[in-house]
Amino acid sequence: MNDEELVLSLEREFATERKVGHSILLHLKEIKLRRLYAKRGYPNMFVMLVRHFGQSESAANQRLKALDLMMAVPGVEERLASGELSLSAAAMVQRQIRMEEKLGGAAVSGPKKVQIVQAVAGKTLAQTEIELFRLLPNTASA
């Protein structure tokens, strides 16, 4: 394989990886909605991902956080599928939203969540963190 073919091949692999990641989230969404983890004797999705599917705890946590955000905020699914929002960024957003809710004692509104996702779309993780601290100031000092 020459240099150009190698680069093009890797581009295709990354596109495939993004599609597979999206497909995994869609499968997880259905498993969660159908509560298949409980039907198979697992107390929650996290335990099923780790024990049944052999995912690391960090990978399972990241997928579940991204799934929660995807299920709660319109447009997240499409942004994840397109690569505009990474799984890592989606998980970070969901973690910060939950922390804000704990620290602030109130739920973050749907429109605020949409605003946050729009603000972090297309950004690096470092840029996402800065946006999150700007938009969710309670979490900046936690």
C-alpha positions as CSV (number, residue, x, y, z in Angstrom):
1,M,0.0,0.0,0.0
2,N,1.5,3.4,-0.9
3,D,1.2,6.4,1.3
4,E,-2.0,7.8,-0.3
5,E,-3.7,4.4,-0.2
6,L,-2.8,4.0,3.5
7,V,-4.3,7.4,4.4
8,L,-7.4,6.8,2.4
9,S,-7.8,3.3,4.0
10,L,-7.5,4.8,7.4
11,E,-10.1,7.5,6.6
12,R,-12.5,4.6,5.6
13,E,-11.7,2.8,8.8
14,F,-12.5,5.9,10.9
15,A,-15.8,6.3,9.0
16,T,-16.6,2.7,9.7
17,E,-15.7,3.1,13.4
18,R,-18.1,6.1,13.7
19,K,-20.9,4.0,12.1
20,V,-20.3,1.1,14.3
21,G,-20.2,3.3,17.4
22,H,-23.5,4.8,16.4
23,S,-25.0,1.4,15.8
24,I,-23.8,0.3,19.3
25,L,-25.6,3.3,20.9
26,L,-28.8,2.4,19.0
27,H,-28.6,-1.2,20.2
28,L,-28.0,0.0,23.8
29,K,-31.0,2.4,23.5
30,E,-33.2,-0.5,22.6
31,I,-31.8,-2.8,25.3
32,K,-32.5,0.0,27.8
33,L,-36.0,0.7,26.6
34,R,-36.9,-3.0,26.6
35,R,-35.1,-3.4,30.0
36,L,-33.3,-6.5,28.6
37,Y,-30.6,-6.1,31.1
38,A,-33.1,-6.9,33.9
39,K,-34.7,-9.7,31.9
40,R,-31.2,-11.3,31.7
41,G,-30.6,-10.9,35.5
42,Y,-28.4,-7.8,35.5
43,P,-29.3,-5.0,38.0
44,N,-28.5,-2.3,35.4
45,M,-27.1,-1.6,32.0
46,F,-23.6,-0.9,33.4
47,V,-23.3,-4.4,34.9
48,M,-24.6,-6.0,31.7
49,L,-22.0,-4.1,29.6
50,V,-19.1,-5.1,31.9
51,R,-20.1,-8.7,32.6
52,H,-21.9,-9.8,29.5
53,F,-20.2,-7.8,26.8
54,G,-16.8,-7.6,28.4
55,Q,-16.5,-3.8,28.3
56,S,-14.1,-2.0,30.6
57,E,-15.8,0.0,33.3
58,S,-14.7,3.3,31.8
59,A,-15.9,2.3,28.3
60,A,-19.3,1.2,29.7
61,N,-19.6,4.4,31.7
62,Q,-18.7,6.5,28.7
63,R,-21.3,4.8,26.4
64,L,-24.0,5.0,29.0
65,K,-23.4,8.7,29.6
66,A,-23.5,9.3,25.9
67,L,-26.7,7.2,25.6
68,D,-28.4,9.2,28.4
69,L,-27.5,12.5,26.6
70,M,-28.7,11.0,23.3
71,M,-32.0,10.0,24.8
72,A,-32.5,13.3,26.5
73,V,-31.5,15.9,23.9
74,P,-32.8,16.2,20.4
75,G,-30.1,16.3,17.8
76,V,-27.4,14.4,19.7
77,E,-28.0,11.2,17.9
78,E,-27.4,12.8,14.5
79,R,-24.3,14.7,15.8
80,L,-22.9,11.5,17.1
81,A,-23.5,9.7,13.8
82,S,-21.9,12.5,11.8
83,G,-18.9,12.7,14.1
84,E,-19.7,16.3,14.9
85,L,-20.0,15.2,18.5
86,S,-17.7,12.5,19.8
87,L,-18.7,9.8,22.3
88,S,-16.1,11.3,24.7
89,A,-17.6,14.8,24.4
90,A,-21.2,13.5,24.8
91,A,-20.2,11.6,27.9
92,M,-18.4,14.7,29.3
93,V,-21.5,16.9,28.7
94,Q,-23.8,14.4,30.4
95,R,-21.4,14.1,33.4
96,Q,-21.2,17.9,33.8
97,I,-25.0,18.3,33.4
98,R,-25.5,15.7,36.2
99,M,-22.9,17.5,38.4
100,E,-24.6,20.8,37.8
101,E,-28.0,19.3,38.8
102,K,-26.5,17.9,42.0
103,L,-24.7,21.1,42.9
104,G,-27.5,23.4,41.9
105,G,-30.3,21.3,43.3
106,A,-32.4,21.7,40.1
107,A,-32.7,20.0,36.8
108,V,-31.0,21.5,33.8
109,S,-33.7,22.5,31.4
110,G,-34.2,20.8,28.0
111,P,-33.4,24.1,26.1
112,K,-30.3,24.6,28.2
113,K,-29.1,21.1,27.3
114,V,-29.7,21.8,23.6
115,Q,-27.7,25.0,23.9
116,I,-24.9,23.1,25.6
117,V,-24.8,20.5,22.8
118,Q,-24.8,23.2,20.1
119,A,-22.0,25.0,21.9
120,V,-19.7,22.0,22.1
121,A,-20.4,20.4,18.7
122,G,-17.3,20.2,16.6
123,K,-15.0,21.2,19.4
124,T,-12.1,19.3,20.9
125,L,-12.4,17.9,24.4
126,A,-10.4,20.7,25.9
127,Q,-12.7,23.3,24.1
128,T,-15.7,21.3,25.3
129,E,-14.6,21.5,28.9
130,I,-14.1,25.3,28.6
131,E,-17.6,25.6,27.1
132,L,-19.1,23.5,29.9
133,F,-17.5,25.5,32.6
134,R,-18.8,28.7,30.9
135,L,-22.4,27.3,30.5
136,L,-22.5,25.4,33.8
137,P,-20.5,27.6,36.2
138,N,-21.3,25.6,39.3
139,T,-19.3,22.7,37.9
140,A,-16.2,24.8,37.4
141,S,-15.3,24.9,41.0
142,A,-16.3,21.3,41.9
